[in-house]
Amino acid sequence: ETKKDSADVNEIFNKSLLEVTNTIDHLSIDTILKVVDEIMRAKRIYLLSRGLTELVAQEFALKLQILGYNVFANSDPAIMQKITTNIKQDELVFIFSLSGKTKELLSAAENASSLGAHIICCTCGDADTPLATISHLAIFGYKHQHVSIKTVDATSRFPLYVISRIIIDYLTLKKQEADEKQAKREAAKKGLSHEVIFHFGGSPIFYSKVCWKCFSKFIL
């Protein structure tokens, strides 16, 4: 190990750190909330991507399905064209694109937009990239300028993973809150209290489930 080796590894550390911190710093909470609202209201979600970005979309699609959403992920250009020429206005197109310029994704977005469907894009491109311009909502990540592998498009999709995780985590939180509210409503309908503790002679008596009407009569 030499000083140069240490410096090289440290530079790689900083690259990842910069991508994460700059991505989060540039994210708008308002935009994230709007994206989540669009996802929650959509009757069906079409996730479109190309190249290595497909891996980000596949993981995002799987987690959305676990949360109970109706999701269809696709990376085939011909199928994209077919889907987006028959899309409905209550369906959502969510596009992952590192550059925001991929022609197949741009064509699909134009199709969907012409039919009144809402489009969300997650990209590391500039704010004026064609895909971001067409989309109703655009979420931007930060991509470091240094690319390790230059012979093919193998640029890190780390910023897109960070954004997708933020969205999934918040959707999970919203689902947990909704489940808790539903459980409370069901318990109220049955006339049950989750837990009741009262004292007789200084000794606590615990009931995990008690008929609240009966308990009220008892203490009154």
Phi, psi and omega in degrees: 000131180241172177298326179295319178300314180298319180294321180295315179294321179297323177296322178294319176303313183295327179299311179295319179298317179296319180297317181291308184296318180291325177297312181294319180299328184268355179284143176257127178299320179300319179294317179300317179297321178293320178298314179299319179298318178297317180296316183292331183270343186290137176289324176212147181241125175257119179259118183244142180196168177218156175064213181294340179294343176303325181295322177295314182295321180297316179294318179298317180296317180299316181291324176296321178295321177299325179280356174100012181272151179274101189237140173230113180261137182210145178230004180273123184302319182294318179292323177303314180298318181296314182297311188282352174268358179231016185286151180258160185291337179269011177253153186243137174253119180245119186244127171260125179209120182298314184270330186079013183234002183299123190296322180296320179290322179295319178296318178297319179296320179296319177300310183296320180296322181294338180261003175089008178282149178277145183233133173240134175237145177240114190213162172253011178282177179286165182295337181260015176295150183307317183294319179294326180292321180286326187291149175286325177225137178231133177245128187248132174254166180255124178250125179295144183289334181283124179244127183288307181260118188251349183284332178223169179281087178238028179299143180301137175259019183308313179301323179292323176297319180299313181296316181296324178294318179301315180296313180297317180299319180288321176299321178296317178298317179296322179294319179298318178296317179295320179296320179294318178296319179296319179296321179293320179296318179295322178293321180294322179296325181277356181072029182250143171257143183297317178201142181225131177233127174219167190241142170230117179060033177084354180259124180287139174242126186249132174236124181287324178222122183226138174291114186296323178298316179294319181295321180297317178296324183293316183280341179270000000 
